[in-house]
Amino acid sequence: MGRYIAQKLGRDISELDFEKITSRQVKDELGDTTFFTATDGNHGRGVAWAARQLKQKAVVYMPKGSSQSRLESIRNEGAQVTIEDMNYDDAVRLAAQNAAKTTNGIVVQDTAWEGYTEIPTWIMQGYGTMALEALEQLKENGVERPTHIFVQAGVGSLAAAVQGFFSGMFPDRPPKLTVVEPNRVDCFYRSAVAGDGVPRAVTGDFHTIMAGLACGEPNIIGWEILKNHCAAFVSTPDWMAAKGMRVLAVPLKLDDKVISGESGAVTAGLLYEIMMNPYYEDLKRSLELDEDSQVLLFSTEGNTDPEKFRSIVWDGENE
């Protein structure tokens, strides 16, 4: 968002430190900017927070069924936020339409479509920072490179950014990356199964506890990266995400406890099942997972819906 403001001013973001980009001089030169976005929670809260920091406005649309607690978190950042009677992809279209009709309005979305690729590319570059930090932390702990990465996908921006980063860092032997989606909203899995290189969309209402991954249309940039480089696409049921939440929250021996939400924990649930359940022996063998594997997971969501979290971890919902 700062980069967009710099671009509007005809400058490079490196020329604008925080004090400068939030100054009255910049405000007078640029005017009010309204950032529009669609979200189930984390992305919208980030946009709202950044808009407030930049002394600009944010309008956030949430899809049908979104958590009230996540809405309140976004509202507390100063954004105008509503839950709309539509799925995520339609909420994205609503954000883009209203941004186009608003003076100095711009949509900030981590998915890409024909004619809208620049800002999603910037966001994916931002995700690369997280991958870099993960690699630095692994090296501090004596791990030169992960052998495997499991990463969740909604629109696929995070997954593609992680794939691109680690392929670039280890071009001769990149880690095997597995893309993980909810089985009710598995657009990347269906696109891979089709086998013709054309992305497939999932439509309708998306009923999954992995609300942050309930996105039916692939990011076209992300699909081009993932279809050529990732090792596997896996479509997972909700109970696997619930299993991951419990495994991370109540670890073995001296492992650190991780409080992870449904969308953040699904990869841990899948990895557990692959390693412990004989039903997945073929997948385990195909991915070459064994006692020497070093697997990197990204938990992208904490306890952002406390009521749902307790229902799953304490009360056994989705066992």
PyMOL commands that set and color helices and strands:
alter all, ss='L'
color gray80, all
select helices_A, chain A and resi 2-8+13-15+18-21+24-30+42-53+68-75+88-100+118-140+157-169+187-194+211-213+220-229+238-249+262-276+278-287+306-313
alter helices_A, ss='H'
color red, helices_A
select strands_A, chain A and resi 34-38+57-62+80-83+105-107+148-152+176-182+232-236+295-297
alter strands_A, ss='S'
color yellow, strands_A
deselect
rebuild
show_as cartoon
